[in-house]
Amino acid sequence: MKNTWSAWRYLWKSDDIRRMLVVTLLLLVIYRLAANVPTPGIDSAALAALQQQLSATGGNFFNFLDLLSGGTVSRFSLLSMGVYPYITAQIIIQLLIPIIPALQKRMEENPTEGRKWMEKWTYYLTVPMAALSAVGQINIFNSLTTVPVLDFGFTGAKLLPSVTALLSMIAGTLFAIWLGELISEYGIRGQGLSLIIFAGIVARMPSSLIGMMSDEQTRWIMLFLMVLIMSLTIFAIVFVQQGRRNVPVMYPGRRVGNRMSMPVKASLPLMVNMSGMIPLIFASAILQFPAILASYFIRSANQGVANFAAGVQTTFGGNSPTYWILYFFMVVIFTFFYTDVLFAQQNYGENLKRVGAQIPGVNRGVPTQKYLTKVQRRITLPGALFLGLVAILPFLLSLLLGAFGIGQSASSAGLFLVSSSGLLIVVGVVRDTFSTIDAELKLHGYQDSILVR
């Protein structure tokens, strides 16, 4: 504890670290200020009416978008899509690499150029993804109200306002990505986009706490349950995120003069949850796609089509048990799939063979890769089930609260102040940020300053 407090004092003794923290805070403040700028052409009266029914009719779709945008969706801000289109584009590019042999060959032959190619095409793909997300979001909003929040269309008098709103929302997403890149370059290194999402999640906590404490009948029991459940959830998240399987590896000895050193025993740590938060994001995005498509037909003149679209939107809106069951299984499936993709890109078998290392009892090269893949899939199972439970925890808590008759006012969301998925992001970003700061302190000579224990 003493070393921890001394580490915080050291933060302001180094000009570089102090500048890094100040730049990060200033850029996050700019992001939060920009998040309050409304999209041009929005009907504020219709938006205010819609805000009153969002939690009941919007379902998990708006909660998910709010998670990545910092609560700006309900305000229809310029940054209402956050960095979500960029994350989606990044996932798509990563998934295409092992599927397309030419892309995989490019990455293997020159990893540095391959990463530059990935970054470039991720930005290119972000623009159409942002456009699709903006159109879908506008249609979802308009389908929930009798008076359109934004009179959207590409014909007649609607053309110019619609194009202006669309370009403004795309520009807002690119602005948020740019701020994240600035943080990664001039602030806390490598944590830009994560801190952008983190800032949005944390910004929603005070209003959630005020809403929870406004109910005089349940405020104290909800406060107790919030502390208890958040503590248990954070402990479980940290425990699983730190889970490792250490595979023994023998590195060959080196010749020093006329003598040969003994082989070196080491271990290769394989993570229980290698995919992080990505499966939850991807599974939720896939499940929301039917709701976005249904929004185009919700006002169809054909009553049968309109009823079918309404049913699809209700099923995939996040309020039905069917949605949560599908969500759980898709998170588990995507965890295995995305872990396999990432693990194949690491190519441990070839890399260990290149340095002459070997796992005892396993041949080098392809057999090593197959063995490690088998081990990784085996330890991924508990990590995948844990992510699935985290994803559906709000639904499970709502059932539990309903069974005890606590009521709708004591919603499961209030028990976390954010969603359980958001809590997973917060814990992960805090751990990574503390690790980065600790590494910076050590780099500047403060060897006793261990921030993360």
ChimeraX attribute file (.defattr): number of C-alpha atoms within 10 A of each C-alpha:
attribute: neighborCount
match mode: 1-to-1
recipient: residues
	/A:1	9
	/A:2	9
	/A:3	13
	/A:4	15
	/A:5	12
	/A:6	15
	/A:7	21
	/A:8	16
	/A:9	12
	/A:10	16
	/A:11	21
	/A:12	13
	/A:13	10
	/A:14	16
	/A:15	9
	/A:16	15
	/A:17	19
	/A:18	15
	/A:19	16
	/A:20	20
	/A:21	17
	/A:22	15
	/A:23	17
	/A:24	25
	/A:25	17
	/A:26	13
	/A:27	18
	/A:28	22
	/A:29	13
	/A:30	12
	/A:31	21
	/A:32	19
	/A:33	10
	/A:34	17
	/A:35	24
	/A:36	16
	/A:37	16
	/A:38	19
	/A:39	21
	/A:40	18
	/A:41	14
	/A:42	18
	/A:43	14
	/A:44	14
	/A:45	11
	/A:46	17
	/A:47	20
	/A:48	13
	/A:49	13
	/A:50	23
	/A:51	16
	/A:52	11
	/A:53	13
	/A:54	17
	/A:55	15
	/A:56	11
	/A:57	18
	/A:58	21
	/A:59	18
	/A:60	21
	/A:61	26
	/A:62	22
	/A:63	22
	/A:64	22
	/A:65	22
	/A:66	22
	/A:67	27
	/A:68	27
	/A:69	26
	/A:70	25
	/A:71	26
	/A:72	26
	/A:73	24
	/A:74	20
	/A:75	20
	/A:76	25
	/A:77	23
	/A:78	27
	/A:79	30
	/A:80	29
	/A:81	29
	/A:82	34
	/A:83	26
	/A:84	24
	/A:85	27
	/A:86	24
	/A:87	19
	/A:88	20
	/A:89	22
	/A:90	18
	/A:91	17
	/A:92	14
	/A:93	16
	/A:94	17
	/A:95	15
	/A:96	13
	/A:97	18
	/A:98	18
	/A:99	11
	/A:100	10
	/A:101	11
	/A:102	10
	/A:103	16
	/A:104	16
	/A:105	14
	/A:106	16
	/A:107	20
	/A:108	14
	/A:109	10
	/A:110	10
	/A:111	13
	/A:112	12
	/A:113	13
	/A:114	17
	/A:115	12
	/A:116	12
	/A:117	14
	/A:118	18
	/A:119	15
	/A:120	11
	/A:121	13
	/A:122	21
	/A:123	17
	/A:124	13
	/A:125	18
	/A:126	23
	/A:127	19
	/A:128	14
	/A:129	18
	/A:130	27
	/A:131	17
	/A:132	15
	/A:133	20
	/A:134	22
	/A:135	18
	/A:136	19
	/A:137	21
	/A:138	21
	/A:139	23
	/A:140	23
	/A:141	22
	/A:142	23
	/A:143	19
	/A:144	17
	/A:145	14
	/A:146	9
	/A:147	15
	/A:148	18
	/A:149	25
	/A:150	23
	/A:151	17
	/A:152	21
	/A:153	14
	/A:154	11
	/A:155	9
	/A:156	7
	/A:157	11
	/A:158	13
	/A:159	13
	/A:160	14
	/A:161	18
	/A:162	21
	/A:163	14
	/A:164	13
	/A:165	22
	/A:166	23
	/A:167	19
	/A:168	19
	/A:169	27
	/A:170	25
	/A:171	16
	/A:172	24
	/A:173	27
	/A:174	22
	/A:175	18
	/A:176	28
	/A:177	23
	/A:178	15
	/A:179	20
	/A:180	25
	/A:181	17
	/A:182	19
	/A:183	27
	/A:184	19
	/A:185	15
	/A:186	17
	/A:187	24
	/A:188	24
	/A:189	17
	/A:190	18
	/A:191	20
	/A:192	25
	/A:193	22
	/A:194	21
	/A:195	23
	/A:196	25
	/A:197	24
	/A:198	25
	/A:199	20
	/A:200	23
	/A:201	23
	/A:202	17
	/A:203	14
	/A:204	17
	/A:205	15
	/A:206	12
	/A:207	11
	/A:208	17
	/A:209	18
	/A:210	13
	/A:211	15
	/A:212	23
	/A:213	17
	/A:214	12
	/A:215	13
	/A:216	8
	/A:217	12
	/A:218	15
	/A:219	18
	/A:220	13
	/A:221	11
	/A:222	21
	/A:223	16
	/A:224	11
	/A:225	16
	/A:226	20
	/A:227	13
	/A:228	13
	/A:229	15
	/A:230	16
	/A:231	13
	/A:232	11
	/A:233	19
	/A:234	17
	/A:235	13
	/A:236	15
	/A:237	20
	/A:238	14
	/A:239	10
	/A:240	17
	/A:241	19
	/A:242	11
	/A:243	17
	/A:244	15
	/A:245	14
	/A:246	12
	/A:247	14
	/A:248	13
	/A:249	16
	/A:250	16
	/A:251	17
	/A:252	16
	/A:253	14
	/A:254	12
	/A:255	10
	/A:256	8
	/A:257	6
	/A:258	6
	/A:259	9
	/A:260	11
	/A:261	11
	/A:262	11
	/A:263	12
	/A:264	12
	/A:265	12
	/A:266	14
	/A:267	13
	/A:268	14
	/A:269	12
	/A:270	19
	/A:271	20
	/A:272	23
	/A:273	24
	/A:274	23
	/A:275	23
	/A:276	19
	/A:277	17
	/A:278	18
	/A:279	25
	/A:280	23
	/A:281	19
	/A:282	20
	/A:283	21
	/A:284	24
	/A:285	16
	/A:286	12
	/A:287	20
	/A:288	20
	/A:289	16
	/A:290	16
	/A:291	23
	/A:292	24
	/A:293	16
	/A:294	24
	/A:295	25
	/A:296	17
	/A:297	18
	/A:298	24
	/A:299	16
	/A:300	13
	/A:301	9
	/A:302	10
	/A:303	11
	/A:304	10
	/A:305	15
	/A:306	18
	/A:307	15
	/A:308	14
	/A:309	23
	/A:310	20
	/A:311	15
	/A:312	18
	/A:313	26
	/A:314	18
	/A:315	18
	/A:316	27
	/A:317	23
	/A:318	25
	/A:319	19
	/A:320	14
	/A:321	13
	/A:322	11
	/A:323	19
	/A:324	23
	/A:325	13
	/A:326	15
	/A:327	23
	/A:328	23
	/A:329	16
	/A:330	20
	/A:331	28
	/A:332	23
	/A:333	18
	/A:334	19
	/A:335	30
	/A:336	22
	/A:337	16
	/A:338	20
	/A:339	25
	/A:340	19
	/A:341	18
	/A:342	15
	/A:343	19
	/A:344	15
	/A:345	15
	/A:346	13
	/A:347	17
	/A:348	19
	/A:349	23
	/A:350	17
	/A:351	14
	/A:352	19
	/A:353	16
	/A:354	11
	/A:355	10
	/A:356	13
	/A:357	22
	/A:358	19
	/A:359	22
	/A:360	12
	/A:361	7
	/A:362	14
	/A:363	14
	/A:364	19
	/A:365	18
	/A:366	15
	/A:367	13
	/A:368	22
	/A:369	22
	/A:370	15
	/A:371	14
	/A:372	21
	/A:373	19
	/A:374	12
	/A:375	14
	/A:376	21
	/A:377	19
	/A:378	13
	/A:379	18
	/A:380	23
	/A:381	17
	/A:382	15
	/A:383	24
	/A:384	27
	/A:385	17
	/A:386	18
	/A:387	26
	/A:388	23
	/A:389	20
	/A:390	24
	/A:391	25
	/A:392	21
	/A:393	20
	/A:394	21
	/A:395	21
	/A:396	15
	/A:397	16
	/A:398	18
	/A:399	13
	/A:400	13
	/A:401	16
	/A:402	14
	/A:403	10
	/A:404	9
	/A:405	10
	/A:406	16
	/A:407	12
	/A:408	10
	/A:409	15
	/A:410	23
	/A:411	18
	/A:412	23
	/A:413	19
	/A:414	22
	/A:415	24
	/A:416	24
	/A:417	23
	/A:418	23
	/A:419	22
	/A:420	22
	/A:421	21
	/A:422	25
	/A:423	22
	/A:424	22
	/A:425	22
	/A:426	21
	/A:427	18
	/A:428	19
	/A:429	17
	/A:430	14
	/A:431	15
	/A:432	16
	/A:433	19
	/A:434	15
	/A:435	16
	/A:436	17
	/A:437	23
	/A:438	22
	/A:439	16
	/A:440	18
	/A:441	22
	/A:442	14
	/A:443	10
	/A:444	13
	/A:445	10
	/A:446	17
	/A:447	13
	/A:448	14
	/A:449	22
	/A:450	22
	/A:451	20
	/A:452	13
	/A:453	6
